[in-house]
């Protein structure tokens, strides 16, 4: 179909999650040797161990998201970066929304969406409370944890400080 590369992701990524609750490394293992394209892995990759594991399992590249949010150069609010450093994957809230699921640090909006999800609200009702791009802008860029949400992945547990992009790349590739 003209693709040059295939980016695979599983349930470890941040933000909008896939329909199936299958971890990123398991998704990669499912495709290795069956697709004649270079493959990148996304979801849960925030340190050298995860990167090396992706390469060992057959990925030729990785897509790193949350770890780059916690860099000095990222436009995200400093409050978001500090919260990422202080948090682990166990702190994240997972809730149903459109199209399937969403993962966020526990902002007020995320807590409300989580509660709605637990109490049987429809995906459309929850998506309306999230307020799409506006909710993400408020949470991620402005650090407004009352009206916005903060999209991060399970790799958050490996992030121990805010660093420069150069430091992050050096740590990942060193």
Buried (B, 14 or more C-beta within 10 A) or exposed (E): EEEEEBBBBBBBBBBEBBEEEBBBBEBBBEBEEEEEEEBBBBBBBBBBEBBEBBEEBBBEBBBBBBBBBBBEEBEBBEBBBBBBBEBEBEBBBBBBBBEBBBBBBBBBBBBBBBBBBEEEBEBEBBBBBBBEEEBBBBBBBBBBBEBBBBBBBBBBBBBEEBBEEEBBBEBBEE
